Amino acid sequence: MGQITRQKGVSNSQPSWLRRFIISRILQRAGSLTRLNKQRKRREIKRASEKRRHVVEYFHQVDDGHAFLSIQILKKLKEAYDIDFVIHLLPARNNINFPEPELWRDFSLIDASQIAPYYGLEPPTFNELVTNHAIEITNQLLTRLSVEEFIDVGPKINACLLKNDINALQKWSEIYGLASPDELQKIFEQAEKRLKQIKHFGSANFWYEGESYWKIDRVYHLENRLTSLDAVKLKTTSLLYPPKKPTIKKGSLSKSFTLEYFVSLRSPYTAISWQPTMDLIEASGVELKVRPVLPMVMRGVPATFDKGVYFWLDCAREAYAKGVGFRKFYDPIGDPVIKGYQLYFWAERQQPGSGNIILEQFLKAAFYDGINTNTQNGIRTIVERSGFAWSDTKYCFTDDSWQQALENNRTAMYEFGNWGVPAYRLLDDDGNELCHAWGQDRLWYVAQKITEQS
């Protein structure tokens, strides 16, 4: 069975009361809408005073499925908005932020293939025979392109790589040539340096004036920002890539499905996905099976400061876009999470399904109400808000039987290629998988699959 780790440093999973208080206040302030708007205003004043054009920087990795979707939308963005692009080519991600790069690549290709048709984009068709040499040739080729050429023919060249069409790559190289290995290495080093400067870590990332927009799911934030600055060419009220929302016709379900929902009590993405997921369950009539797992840092998964900060700021931005901003926050990492899970399984033994009320109230307390769950009063508040008597929970905090259940959930999640939360797996009446997806961004995809399978 996996063990609970107590990491220190950036990935501290059991902070002191003072560190917990300070970090909570810093993150609460950093994720506020007021701070975000002030930052955007300062950046725009500075850009305008320096008479700079609207420049969007884009980071691309040729074997990243999400990047293959992003490279396809550059042309439409350039046509619709008064922007210039700067292109950065990245080597394969292989650092502490991506401890299992091949697993991440496989996930990105599968996920991008699943959602591409719903965006009207070509899905990445990855040939397992693709070699590192072919990847290098593709990068050497793309390095030779101007920005305009990258936007125009870059998607076609990238598609040749993913299909392992070496002959086509050779023909493209005869037209544009190949950069030398030394030239390519310099391009990679410059891109890595710039990525570090903007405090990001991944491919398929757009950056504009102090803010990152990772993957196609976040491009709508960039579009809204550019529109607010009147940096538009096409006068339209609609976005090119609006956020997709889970929609389902109530009572339309004709088959019996089960939706497995993998969650963590320390995940802000779990917090903002909880109510939309419950709404989908109510509307569809699908049976819900909540499967909690330990937070990553309590499983020994390392994280850099920049990655942690980006995820927090990104989730806070998403929360405000959904109208449920993180008003107050108090970090529940460590012992509070453990107590939350002990309460969950205790409540499930009292009445199946009532553990979900515990999880919901815990997430509200930590992420929306700023309740310190590292105190007895904080945990008691959650218990009583959930409709239970505090006195009835007297012995549940000495029970460690929950650990095996969480480990089983983690193992099940890894079996379908996911290692983070929230994650979803849709099963038919016989327990066969119909689809799986990772992230609150994919709830719309799950809803779509429910509709298609009904």
C-alpha positions, 0 to 999 in steps of 0.5 A: 500500500502507498504511504503518506509522505511528509515532504518538506520544502516547496512540497511541504505536506505538513507545514507548521501552523505559522507557515500554513497561515502565511501561505494561505494568506499569500495564496488568497491574495495572489488569487484575488480578482482585484490583484489580477485586474490591477496587474493587467492594468499596470501591464497595459499602461507600461505596454502602451507607454513603450509603444509596443504592439500586442505580442503573444508568445507561444511555446511549442513541443512537437510531440505534445498532443495539446501543442498540436491543437494549439499550433492549429489555432494560431492562424485564426487567432492572428486573423481575428486579433491585432497581435504578433506572435513570438514562437518558442520551440521546446525540447521534450519535457523531462524535469521535476515538473514532468517526472514521467515524460512518456506518460505525460506525452501519451496522456496529452495525445489521447486527451487531444485526440478526444477533444479535437473533433469538438473544436473542429481541429485535426486530432493528433494521430501518433505513430508509435514508431516515431523516433527521436531522430524524426522529432529532431528533424521536425524541430530543425525544420520548424526552426528554419521557418519565419513566424508567418511560415510557422503559422501557415505550414507548421501544423502540416509539418507537425502532422507529418511527424505524428504520422511518422511520414518521413518522406513528407518531412524530407520534402518539407526540408527540401523547401525550407532546409534544416537548422544545424544541431548547434542552432537547434540547441541554442533555440531550445536553450533560449526557449527554456530560459524564457519559459523560466522567466515567465514562471511556467513549465509546459508546452502549448502555453500562450503568454501575454503581458504577465499571464499564461494561458495553458492549452486551448482550454484557456485561450478564451481568457486571452481572447477576452483580455485582447477584446477588452483592449480593443486589440481586435480585427474582426468585430464580433461578439463571439469568441473563437474558442469559448469555454465548453460547458457540460450540458445535458437534457434532463431526463434524456438518459436511456441507459444505466451509467456510473460516473466515477469521480476521483477527487482530493480535499486539497485540490482547488480544481476539485473544489470548483468542479464539485458543484458542476459535477453534482449538477450533471449527476442530478440532470442526467440521472447517472449513478455517482461513485466518488473515489477520493485520493491523497493529494499529490504532495502527500503521495510523494509527487514533487512539485516546483514552486512555479508549477504550484503557483501557476495551478493556483492562479489558474484555478482562481481565474477559472473560479472567478470565471465560473462566478465562484471565486475563492473568497477566502482560503486556508490550506488544508494540507496534511492532518486536516486532509487525513481527518477529512477522509476519516470523516468521509468513510465514517459517514459512509458507514452511517449512511451510504452517500452521506460521505459526499456531504462531508467532502462538499462541506470540507471543500467549502470550508477550506477554499471558500470560507477560509476556515482553519481545518487544522483546528478542532473547531474547524473540523467540528464546523464541517461535521455540524454543517454536514448534519452530524453531531460532533459527539458521534465522531469521537472514535473515527479519528483513530481509524486508519482503514481508509488508507487502503481504500484511497490507495485502491482509488489511486491505483484505479486512476493510474490504470487508465493513465491519470494521476491527478484530480479531478478525474472522471471515468464513465462506466456502462451497466456491466462496468465497462469503461465508456470514456475517461477524462482528466480535469474539471475542463473535461466535464463537458466531454463526459456530458457529451459522451453520456448524451452520445451513449444514451 
